[in-house]
Amino acid sequence: MATAELHGQKFNPFEQGYAAFLKGVSIKQNPFETENDTSPASKRKWTDGWNKAQREAGRKA
């Protein structure tokens, strides 16, 4: 499973997806979309975070 940390705090998949959008990462680069990761819930949560960040960025534009 893909994990990320900031100041020792683990990011959940939603937060990772949200942060990925802010960094300019493509939605196709979902780290939970691998053959080794057996958690479709994590994949969906990452995508949900990415999509939410995109919607919020659209409102601010």
CHARMM internal coordinates of N, CA and C (Angstrom, degrees):
IC EDIT
DIST 1 N 1 CA 1.4541
DIST 1 CA 1 C 1.5273
ANGL 1 N 1 CA 1 C 108.42
DIST 1 C 2 N 1.2997
ANGL 1 CA 1 C 2 N 115.43
DIHE 1 N 1 CA 1 C 2 N 140.08
DIST 2 N 2 CA 1.4571
ANGL 1 C 2 N 2 CA 120.71
DIHE 1 CA 1 C 2 N 2 CA 178.45
DIST 2 CA 2 C 1.5271
ANGL 2 N 2 CA 2 C 109.54
DIHE 1 C 2 N 2 CA 2 C -76.31
DIST 2 C 3 N 1.3271
ANGL 2 CA 2 C 3 N 115.65
DIHE 2 N 2 CA 2 C 3 N 136.34
DIST 3 N 3 CA 1.4563
ANGL 2 C 3 N 3 CA 119.74
DIHE 2 CA 2 C 3 N 3 CA 177.63
DIST 3 CA 3 C 1.5143
ANGL 3 N 3 CA 3 C 109.13
DIHE 2 C 3 N 3 CA 3 C -133.41
DIST 3 C 4 N 1.2951
ANGL 3 CA 3 C 4 N 116.16
DIHE 3 N 3 CA 3 C 4 N 155.67
DIST 4 N 4 CA 1.4593
ANGL 3 C 4 N 4 CA 122.35
DIHE 3 CA 3 C 4 N 4 CA 177.01
DIST 4 CA 4 C 1.5168
ANGL 4 N 4 CA 4 C 107.41
DIHE 3 C 4 N 4 CA 4 C -141.96
DIST 4 C 5 N 1.3211
ANGL 4 CA 4 C 5 N 115.74
DIHE 4 N 4 CA 4 C 5 N 151.98
DIST 5 N 5 CA 1.4572
ANGL 4 C 5 N 5 CA 120.31
DIHE 4 CA 4 C 5 N 5 CA 179.75
DIST 5 CA 5 C 1.5201
ANGL 5 N 5 CA 5 C 110.42
DIHE 4 C 5 N 5 CA 5 C -135.95
DIST 5 C 6 N 1.3001
ANGL 5 CA 5 C 6 N 115.70
DIHE 5 N 5 CA 5 C 6 N 149.74
DIST 6 N 6 CA 1.4471
ANGL 5 C 6 N 6 CA 122.85
DIHE 5 CA 5 C 6 N 6 CA 173.13
DIST 6 CA 6 C 1.5183
ANGL 6 N 6 CA 6 C 106.29
DIHE 5 C 6 N 6 CA 6 C -136.85
DIST 6 C 7 N 1.3019
ANGL 6 CA 6 C 7 N 117.04
DIHE 6 N 6 CA 6 C 7 N 117.58
DIST 7 N 7 CA 1.4637
ANGL 6 C 7 N 7 CA 122.63
DIHE 6 CA 6 C 7 N 7 CA -178.23
DIST 7 CA 7 C 1.5236
ANGL 7 N 7 CA 7 C 111.47
DIHE 6 C 7 N 7 CA 7 C 53.52
DIST 7 C 8 N 1.3532
ANGL 7 CA 7 C 8 N 116.06
DIHE 7 N 7 CA 7 C 8 N 39.25
DIST 8 N 8 CA 1.4590
ANGL 7 C 8 N 8 CA 120.55
DIHE 7 CA 7 C 8 N 8 CA 177.69
DIST 8 CA 8 C 1.5158
ANGL 8 N 8 CA 8 C 114.63
DIHE 7 C 8 N 8 CA 8 C 81.41
DIST 8 C 9 N 1.3223
ANGL 8 CA 8 C 9 N 117.77
DIHE 8 N 8 CA 8 C 9 N -4.84
DIST 9 N 9 CA 1.4681
ANGL 8 C 9 N 9 CA 121.51
DIHE 8 CA 8 C 9 N 9 CA 178.73
DIST 9 CA 9 C 1.5273
ANGL 9 N 9 CA 9 C 109.04
DIHE 8 C 9 N 9 CA 9 C -93.41
DIST 9 C 10 N 1.3106
ANGL 9 CA 9 C 10 N 116.90
DIHE 9 N 9 CA 9 C 10 N 129.71
DIST 10 N 10 CA 1.4654
ANGL 9 C 10 N 10 CA 120.05
DIHE 9 CA 9 C 10 N 10 CA 178.23
DIST 10 CA 10 C 1.5256
ANGL 10 N 10 CA 10 C 109.94
DIHE 9 C 10 N 10 CA 10 C -78.54
DIST 10 C 11 N 1.3254
ANGL 10 CA 10 C 11 N 115.41
DIHE 10 N 10 CA 10 C 11 N 136.68
DIST 11 N 11 CA 1.4639
ANGL 10 C 11 N 11 CA 122.12
DIHE 10 CA 10 C 11 N 11 CA 174.80
DIST 11 CA 11 C 1.5183
ANGL 11 N 11 CA 11 C 107.82
DIHE 10 C 11 N 11 CA 11 C -87.13
DIST 11 C 12 N 1.3197
ANGL 11 CA 11 C 12 N 117.20
DIHE 11 N 11 CA 11 C 12 N 136.81
DIST 12 N 12 CA 1.4513
ANGL 11 C 12 N 12 CA 118.78
DIHE 11 CA 11 C 12 N 12 CA 173.32
DIST 12 CA 12 C 1.5381
ANGL 12 N 12 CA 12 C 107.88
DIHE 11 C 12 N 12 CA 12 C -80.96
DIST 12 C 13 N 1.3346
ANGL 12 CA 12 C 13 N 118.43
DIHE 12 N 12 CA 12 C 13 N 168.71
DIST 13 N 13 CA 1.4700
ANGL 12 C 13 N 13 CA 120.36
DIHE 12 CA 12 C 13 N 13 CA -177.06
DIST 13 CA 13 C 1.5351
ANGL 13 N 13 CA 13 C 113.71
DIHE 12 C 13 N 13 CA 13 C -56.64
DIST 13 C 14 N 1.3295
ANGL 13 CA 13 C 14 N 118.03
DIHE 13 N 13 CA 13 C 14 N -38.18
DIST 14 N 14 CA 1.4623
ANGL 13 C 14 N 14 CA 120.79
DIHE 13 CA 13 C 14 N 14 CA 178.82
DIST 14 CA 14 C 1.5253
ANGL 14 N 14 CA 14 C 110.13
DIHE 13 C 14 N 14 CA 14 C -60.92
DIST 14 C 15 N 1.3242
ANGL 14 CA 14 C 15 N 116.45
DIHE 14 N 14 CA 14 C 15 N -47.78
DIST 15 N 15 CA 1.4691
ANGL 14 C 15 N 15 CA 121.15
DIHE 14 CA 14 C 15 N 15 CA -179.84
DIST 15 CA 15 C 1.5209
ANGL 15 N 15 CA 15 C 111.49
DIHE 14 C 15 N 15 CA 15 C -64.07
DIST 15 C 16 N 1.3255
ANGL 15 CA 15 C 16 N 116.58
DIHE 15 N 15 CA 15 C 16 N -36.66
DIST 16 N 16 CA 1.4576
ANGL 15 C 16 N 16 CA 120.08
DIHE 15 CA 15 C 16 N 16 CA 177.71
DIST 16 CA 16 C 1.5259
ANGL 16 N 16 CA 16 C 110.97
DIHE 15 C 16 N 16 CA 16 C -64.42
DIST 16 C 17 N 1.3210
ANGL 16 CA 16 C 17 N 117.02
DIHE 16 N 16 CA 16 C 17 N -41.93
DIST 17 N 17 CA 1.4703
ANGL 16 C 17 N 17 CA 120.86
DIHE 16 CA 16 C 17 N 17 CA 178.50
DIST 17 CA 17 C 1.5133
ANGL 17 N 17 CA 17 C 111.60
DIHE 16 C 17 N 17 CA 17 C -65.37
DIST 17 C 18 N 1.3193
ANGL 17 CA 17 C 18 N 116.26
DIHE 17 N 17 CA 17 C 18 N -41.33
DIST 18 N 18 CA 1.4685
ANGL 17 C 18 N 18 CA 121.43
DIHE 17 CA 17 C 18 N 18 CA 178.93
DIST 18 CA 18 C 1.5322
ANGL 18 N 18 CA 18 C 109.41
DIHE 17 C 18 N 18 CA 18 C -61.46
DIST 18 C 19 N 1.3189
ANGL 18 CA 18 C 19 N 116.41
DIHE 18 N 18 CA 18 C 19 N -47.92
DIST 19 N 19 CA 1.4583
ANGL 18 C 19 N 19 CA 121.09
DIHE 18 CA 18 C 19 N 19 CA -179.59
DIST 19 CA 19 C 1.5290
ANGL 19 N 19 CA 19 C 111.19
DIHE 18 C 19 N 19 CA 19 C -65.78
DIST 19 C 20 N 1.3149
ANGL 19 CA 19 C 20 N 116.98
DIHE 19 N 19 CA 19 C 20 N -35.01
DIST 20 N 20 CA 1.4693
ANGL 19 C 20 N 20 CA 120.47
DIHE 19 CA 19 C 20 N 20 CA 179.58
DIST 20 CA 20 C 1.5263
ANGL 20 N 20 CA 20 C 110.81
DIHE 19 C 20 N 20 CA 20 C -61.50
DIST 20 C 21 N 1.3355
ANGL 20 CA 20 C 21 N 116.93
DIHE 20 N 20 CA 20 C 21 N -42.67
DIST 21 N 21 CA 1.4631
ANGL 20 C 21 N 21 CA 119.21
DIHE 20 CA 20 C 21 N 21 CA 178.21
DIST 21 CA 21 C 1.5254
ANGL 21 N 21 CA 21 C 110.24
DIHE 20 C 21 N 21 CA 21 C -61.43
DIST 21 C 22 N 1.3143
ANGL 21 CA 21 C 22 N 116.47
DIHE 21 N 21 CA 21 C 22 N -43.92
DIST 22 N 22 CA 1.4686
ANGL 21 C 22 N 22 CA 120.28
DIHE 21 CA 21 C 22 N 22 CA -179.00
DIST 22 CA 22 C 1.5277
ANGL 22 N 22 CA 22 C 111.77
DIHE 21 C 22 N 22 CA 22 C -62.42
DIST 22 C 23 N 1.3299
ANGL 22 CA 22 C 23 N 116.73
DIHE 22 N 22 CA 22 C 23 N -27.84
DIST 23 N 23 CA 1.4663
ANGL 22 C 23 N 23 CA 121.59
DIHE 22 CA 22 C 23 N 23 CA 179.04
DIST 23 CA 23 C 1.5266
ANGL 23 N 23 CA 23 C 111.96
DIHE 22 C 23 N 23 CA 23 C -85.63
DIST 23 C 24 N 1.3237
ANGL 23 CA 23 C 24 N 116.97
DIHE 23 N 23 CA 23 C 24 N -5.95
DIST 24 N 24 CA 1.4661
ANGL 23 C 24 N 24 CA 120.09
DIHE 23 CA 23 C 24 N 24 CA -179.82
DIST 24 CA 24 C 1.5161
ANGL 24 N 24 CA 24 C 114.17
DIHE 23 C 24 N 24 CA 24 C 88.40
DIST 24 C 25 N 1.3247
ANGL 24 CA 24 C 25 N 116.96
DIHE 24 N 24 CA 24 C 25 N 17.69
DIST 25 N 25 CA 1.4634
ANGL 24 C 25 N 25 CA 121.37
DIHE 24 CA 24 C 25 N 25 CA 179.45
DIST 25 CA 25 C 1.5332
ANGL 25 N 25 CA 25 C 108.95
DIHE 24 C 25 N 25 CA 25 C -77.74
DIST 25 C 26 N 1.3095
ANGL 25 CA 25 C 26 N 116.48
DIHE 25 N 25 CA 25 C 26 N 137.26
DIST 26 N 26 CA 1.4578
ANGL 25 C 26 N 26 CA 122.10
DIHE 25 CA 25 C 26 N 26 CA 178.13
DIST 26 CA 26 C 1.5276
ANGL 26 N 26 CA 26 C 110.58
DIHE 25 C 26 N 26 CA 26 C -68.93
DIST 26 C 27 N 1.3136
ANGL 26 CA 26 C 27 N 115.64
DIHE 26 N 26 CA 26 C 27 N 148.27
DIST 27 N 27 CA 1.4684
ANGL 26 C 27 N 27 CA 120.05
DIHE 26 CA 26 C 27 N 27 CA 177.36
DIST 27 CA 27 C 1.5261
ANGL 27 N 27 CA 27 C 110.81
DIHE 26 C 27 N 27 CA 27 C -62.46
DIST 27 C 28 N 1.3144
ANGL 27 CA 27 C 28 N 116.89
DIHE 27 N 27 CA 27 C 28 N -23.40
DIST 28 N 28 CA 1.4592
ANGL 27 C 28 N 28 CA 121.48
DIHE 27 CA 27 C 28 N 28 CA 179.83
DIST 28 CA 28 C 1.5265
ANGL 28 N 28 CA 28 C 112.24
DIHE 27 C 28 N 28 CA 28 C -74.18
DIST 28 C 29 N 1.3268
ANGL 28 CA 28 C 29 N 117.92
DIHE 28 N 28 CA 28 C 29 N -7.16
DIST 29 N 29 CA 1.4577
ANGL 28 C 29 N 29 CA 121.74
DIHE 28 CA 28 C 29 N 29 CA -179.14
DIST 29 CA 29 C 1.5250
ANGL 29 N 29 CA 29 C 112.14
DIHE 28 C 29 N 29 CA 29 C -99.86
DIST 29 C 30 N 1.3091
ANGL 29 CA 29 C 30 N 116.67
DIHE 29 N 29 CA 29 C 30 N 29.86
DIST 30 N 30 CA 1.4620
ANGL 29 C 30 N 30 CA 122.30
DIHE 29 CA 29 C 30 N 30 CA 177.98
DIST 30 CA 30 C 1.5282
ANGL 30 N 30 CA 30 C 109.65
DIHE 29 C 30 N 30 CA 30 C -59.82
DIST 30 C 31 N 1.3338
ANGL 30 CA 30 C 31 N 118.31
DIHE 30 N 30 CA 30 C 31 N 116.39
DIST 31 N 31 CA 1.4655
ANGL 30 C 31 N 31 CA 120.47
DIHE 30 CA 30 C 31 N 31 CA -177.12
DIST 31 CA 31 C 1.5279
ANGL 31 N 31 CA 31 C 113.24
DIHE 30 C 31 N 31 CA 31 C -68.50
DIST 31 C 32 N 1.3080
ANGL 31 CA 31 C 32 N 117.23
DIHE 31 N 31 CA 31 C 32 N -13.25
DIST 32 N 32 CA 1.4661
ANGL 31 C 32 N 32 CA 120.70
DIHE 31 CA 31 C 32 N 32 CA 179.59
DIST 32 CA 32 C 1.5247
ANGL 32 N 32 CA 32 C 111.06
DIHE 31 C 32 N 32 CA 32 C -89.78
DIST 32 C 33 N 1.3132
ANGL 32 CA 32 C 33 N 116.58
DIHE 32 N 32 CA 32 C 33 N 1.07
DIST 33 N 33 CA 1.4524
ANGL 32 C 33 N 33 CA 121.44
DIHE 32 CA 32 C 33 N 33 CA -178.04
DIST 33 CA 33 C 1.5342
ANGL 33 N 33 CA 33 C 110.04
DIHE 32 C 33 N 33 CA 33 C -98.38
DIST 33 C 34 N 1.3120
ANGL 33 CA 33 C 34 N 115.98
DIHE 33 N 33 CA 33 C 34 N 55.60
DIST 34 N 34 CA 1.4545
ANGL 33 C 34 N 34 CA 121.38
DIHE 33 CA 33 C 34 N 34 CA 179.60
DIST 34 CA 34 C 1.5156
ANGL 34 N 34 CA 34 C 109.63
DIHE 33 C 34 N 34 CA 34 C -120.18
DIST 34 C 35 N 1.3014
ANGL 34 CA 34 C 35 N 115.30
DIHE 34 N 34 CA 34 C 35 N 162.44
DIST 35 N 35 CA 1.4676
ANGL 34 C 35 N 35 CA 119.74
DIHE 34 CA 34 C 35 N 35 CA 178.46
DIST 35 CA 35 C 1.5225
ANGL 35 N 35 CA 35 C 111.62
DIHE 34 C 35 N 35 CA 35 C -68.00
DIST 35 C 36 N 1.3277
ANGL 35 CA 35 C 36 N 116.92
DIHE 35 N 35 CA 35 C 36 N -27.10
DIST 36 N 36 CA 1.4648
ANGL 35 C 36 N 36 CA 120.78
DIHE 35 CA 35 C 36 N 36 CA -177.83
DIST 36 CA 36 C 1.5202
ANGL 36 N 36 CA 36 C 112.95
DIHE 35 C 36 N 36 CA 36 C -81.08
DIST 36 C 37 N 1.3177
ANGL 36 CA 36 C 37 N 117.90
DIHE 36 N 36 CA 36 C 37 N -20.05
DIST 37 N 37 CA 1.4633
ANGL 36 C 37 N 37 CA 120.92
DIHE 36 CA 36 C 37 N 37 CA -177.89
DIST 37 CA 37 C 1.5206
ANGL 37 N 37 CA 37 C 108.99
DIHE 36 C 37 N 37 CA 37 C -91.18
DIST 37 C 38 N 1.3090
ANGL 37 CA 37 C 38 N 115.68
DIHE 37 N 37 CA 37 C 38 N 121.28
DIST 38 N 38 CA 1.4628
ANGL 37 C 38 N 38 CA 120.64
DIHE 37 CA 37 C 38 N 38 CA -175.57
DIST 38 CA 38 C 1.5274
ANGL 38 N 38 CA 38 C 111.59
DIHE 37 C 38 N 38 CA 38 C -104.78
DIST 38 C 39 N 1.3312
ANGL 38 CA 38 C 39 N 117.33
DIHE 38 N 38 CA 38 C 39 N 23.82
DIST 39 N 39 CA 1.4489
ANGL 38 C 39 N 39 CA 120.33
DIHE 38 CA 38 C 39 N 39 CA -176.68
DIST 39 CA 39 C 1.5322
ANGL 39 N 39 CA 39 C 111.36
DIHE 38 C 39 N 39 CA 39 C -113.96
DIST 39 C 40 N 1.3398
ANGL 39 CA 39 C 40 N 117.00
DIHE 39 N 39 CA 39 C 40 N 90.37
DIST 40 N 40 CA 1.4680
ANGL 39 C 40 N 40 CA 118.34
DIHE 39 CA 39 C 40 N 40 CA 178.47
DIST 40 CA 40 C 1.5325
ANGL 40 N 40 CA 40 C 111.89
DIHE 39 C 40 N 40 CA 40 C -63.86
DIST 40 C 41 N 1.3342
ANGL 40 CA 40 C 41 N 117.32
DIHE 40 N 40 CA 40 C 41 N -25.24
DIST 41 N 41 CA 1.4661
ANGL 40 C 41 N 41 CA 120.10
DIHE 40 CA 40 C 41 N 41 CA 178.46
DIST 41 CA 41 C 1.5244
ANGL 41 N 41 CA 41 C 110.17
DIHE 40 C 41 N 41 CA 41 C -65.63
DIST 41 C 42 N 1.3215
ANGL 41 CA 41 C 42 N 117.93
DIHE 41 N 41 CA 41 C 42 N -40.96
DIST 42 N 42 CA 1.4646
ANGL 41 C 42 N 42 CA 121.22
DIHE 41 CA 41 C 42 N 42 CA 178.61
DIST 42 CA 42 C 1.5234
ANGL 42 N 42 CA 42 C 110.77
DIHE 41 C 42 N 42 CA 42 C -64.86
DIST 42 C 43 N 1.3193
ANGL 42 CA 42 C 43 N 116.02
DIHE 42 N 42 CA 42 C 43 N -41.01
DIST 43 N 43 CA 1.4702
ANGL 42 C 43 N 43 CA 120.53
DIHE 42 CA 42 C 43 N 43 CA 177.82
DIST 43 CA 43 C 1.5278
ANGL 43 N 43 CA 43 C 110.19
DIHE 42 C 43 N 43 CA 43 C -59.48
DIST 43 C 44 N 1.3144
ANGL 43 CA 43 C 44 N 116.20
DIHE 43 N 43 CA 43 C 44 N -46.02
DIST 44 N 44 CA 1.4666
ANGL 43 C 44 N 44 CA 121.19
DIHE 43 CA 43 C 44 N 44 CA -179.09
DIST 44 CA 44 C 1.5291
ANGL 44 N 44 CA 44 C 111.31
DIHE 43 C 44 N 44 CA 44 C -66.32
DIST 44 C 45 N 1.3369
ANGL 44 CA 44 C 45 N 117.32
DIHE 44 N 44 CA 44 C 45 N -41.02
DIST 45 N 45 CA 1.4662
ANGL 44 C 45 N 45 CA 120.64
DIHE 44 CA 44 C 45 N 45 CA -179.53
DIST 45 CA 45 C 1.5226
ANGL 45 N 45 CA 45 C 110.99
DIHE 44 C 45 N 45 CA 45 C -65.96
DIST 45 C 46 N 1.3461
ANGL 45 CA 45 C 46 N 117.57
DIHE 45 N 45 CA 45 C 46 N -39.02
DIST 46 N 46 CA 1.4655
ANGL 45 C 46 N 46 CA 120.99
DIHE 45 CA 45 C 46 N 46 CA 177.30
DIST 46 CA 46 C 1.5338
ANGL 46 N 46 CA 46 C 109.26
DIHE 45 C 46 N 46 CA 46 C -61.34
DIST 46 C 47 N 1.3353
ANGL 46 CA 46 C 47 N 115.66
DIHE 46 N 46 CA 46 C 47 N -45.52
DIST 47 N 47 CA 1.4657
ANGL 46 C 47 N 47 CA 120.75
DIHE 46 CA 46 C 47 N 47 CA 179.48
DIST 47 CA 47 C 1.5218
ANGL 47 N 47 CA 47 C 110.44
DIHE 46 C 47 N 47 CA 47 C -63.42
DIST 47 C 48 N 1.3164
ANGL 47 CA 47 C 48 N 117.83
DIHE 47 N 47 CA 47 C 48 N -40.45
DIST 48 N 48 CA 1.4705
ANGL 47 C 48 N 48 CA 121.19
DIHE 47 CA 47 C 48 N 48 CA 177.83
DIST 48 CA 48 C 1.5252
ANGL 48 N 48 CA 48 C 111.06
DIHE 47 C 48 N 48 CA 48 C -60.84
DIST 48 C 49 N 1.3294
ANGL 48 CA 48 C 49 N 117.22
DIHE 48 N 48 CA 48 C 49 N -42.49
DIST 49 N 49 CA 1.4676
ANGL 48 C 49 N 49 CA 121.22
DIHE 48 CA 48 C 49 N 49 CA 178.04
DIST 49 CA 49 C 1.5096
ANGL 49 N 49 CA 49 C 111.57
DIHE 48 C 49 N 49 CA 49 C -63.82
DIST 49 C 50 N 1.3292
ANGL 49 CA 49 C 50 N 116.24
DIHE 49 N 49 CA 49 C 50 N -43.03
DIST 50 N 50 CA 1.4647
ANGL 49 C 50 N 50 CA 121.44
DIHE 49 CA 49 C 50 N 50 CA 179.41
DIST 50 CA 50 C 1.5329
ANGL 50 N 50 CA 50 C 109.86
DIHE 49 C 50 N 50 CA 50 C -61.78
DIST 50 C 51 N 1.3380
ANGL 50 CA 50 C 51 N 115.37
DIHE 50 N 50 CA 50 C 51 N -46.15
DIST 51 N 51 CA 1.4694
ANGL 50 C 51 N 51 CA 120.14
DIHE 50 CA 50 C 51 N 51 CA -179.23
DIST 51 CA 51 C 1.5341
ANGL 51 N 51 CA 51 C 111.97
DIHE 50 C 51 N 51 CA 51 C -64.32
DIST 51 C 52 N 1.3272
ANGL 51 CA 51 C 52 N 117.30
DIHE 51 N 51 CA 51 C 52 N -39.39
DIST 52 N 52 CA 1.4648
ANGL 51 C 52 N 52 CA 120.08
DIHE 51 CA 51 C 52 N 52 CA 179.48
DIST 52 CA 52 C 1.5261
ANGL 52 N 52 CA 52 C 110.44
DIHE 51 C 52 N 52 CA 52 C -63.29
DIST 52 C 53 N 1.3255
ANGL 52 CA 52 C 53 N 117.17
DIHE 52 N 52 CA 52 C 53 N -43.88
DIST 53 N 53 CA 1.4671
ANGL 52 C 53 N 53 CA 120.47
DIHE 52 CA 52 C 53 N 53 CA 178.42
DIST 53 CA 53 C 1.5241
ANGL 53 N 53 CA 53 C 110.46
DIHE 52 C 53 N 53 CA 53 C -61.20
DIST 53 C 54 N 1.3311
ANGL 53 CA 53 C 54 N 116.50
DIHE 53 N 53 CA 53 C 54 N -39.45
DIST 54 N 54 CA 1.4648
ANGL 53 C 54 N 54 CA 120.67
DIHE 53 CA 53 C 54 N 54 CA 179.48
DIST 54 CA 54 C 1.5264
ANGL 54 N 54 CA 54 C 110.82
DIHE 53 C 54 N 54 CA 54 C -64.64
DIST 54 C 55 N 1.3295
ANGL 54 CA 54 C 55 N 117.08
DIHE 54 N 54 CA 54 C 55 N -43.71
DIST 55 N 55 CA 1.4716
ANGL 54 C 55 N 55 CA 120.71
DIHE 54 CA 54 C 55 N 55 CA 178.43
DIST 55 CA 55 C 1.5218
ANGL 55 N 55 CA 55 C 111.13
DIHE 54 C 55 N 55 CA 55 C -61.56
DIST 55 C 56 N 1.3349
ANGL 55 CA 55 C 56 N 115.73
DIHE 55 N 55 CA 55 C 56 N -44.80
DIST 56 N 56 CA 1.4676
ANGL 55 C 56 N 56 CA 119.32
DIHE 55 CA 55 C 56 N 56 CA -179.04
DIST 56 CA 56 C 1.5241
ANGL 56 N 56 CA 56 C 111.17
DIHE 55 C 56 N 56 CA 56 C -65.69
DIST 56 C 57 N 1.3150
ANGL 56 CA 56 C 57 N 117.37
DIHE 56 N 56 CA 56 C 57 N -36.03
DIST 57 N 57 CA 1.4652
ANGL 56 C 57 N 57 CA 120.25
DIHE 56 CA 56 C 57 N 57 CA 178.24
DIST 57 CA 57 C 1.5280
ANGL 57 N 57 CA 57 C 109.85
DIHE 56 C 57 N 57 CA 57 C -67.07
DIST 57 C 58 N 1.3312
ANGL 57 CA 57 C 58 N 117.46
DIHE 57 N 57 CA 57 C 58 N -34.50
DIST 58 N 58 CA 1.4571
ANGL 57 C 58 N 58 CA 121.39
DIHE 57 CA 57 C 58 N 58 CA 178.22
DIST 58 CA 58 C 1.5193
ANGL 58 N 58 CA 58 C 112.11
DIHE 57 C 58 N 58 CA 58 C -67.36
DIST 58 C 59 N 1.3136
ANGL 58 CA 58 C 59 N 117.02
DIHE 58 N 58 CA 58 C 59 N -33.57
DIST 59 N 59 CA 1.4644
ANGL 58 C 59 N 59 CA 120.73
DIHE 58 CA 58 C 59 N 59 CA 179.21
DIST 59 CA 59 C 1.5180
ANGL 59 N 59 CA 59 C 111.25
DIHE 58 C 59 N 59 CA 59 C -70.55
DIST 59 C 60 N 1.3221
ANGL 59 CA 59 C 60 N 116.80
DIHE 59 N 59 CA 59 C 60 N -33.04
DIST 60 N 60 CA 1.4582
ANGL 59 C 60 N 60 CA 121.07
DIHE 59 CA 59 C 60 N 60 CA -177.31
DIST 60 CA 60 C 1.5233
ANGL 60 N 60 CA 60 C 112.13
DIHE 59 C 60 N 60 CA 60 C -79.71
DIST 60 C 61 N 1.3319
ANGL 60 CA 60 C 61 N 116.43
DIHE 60 N 60 CA 60 C 61 N -20.35
DIST 61 N 61 CA 1.4711
ANGL 60 C 61 N 61 CA 120.52
DIHE 60 CA 60 C 61 N 61 CA -176.39
DIST 61 CA 61 C 1.5118
ANGL 61 N 61 CA 61 C 112.27
DIHE 60 C 61 N 61 CA 61 C -74.29
END
COOR INIT
IC SEED 1 N 1 CA 1 C
IC BUILD
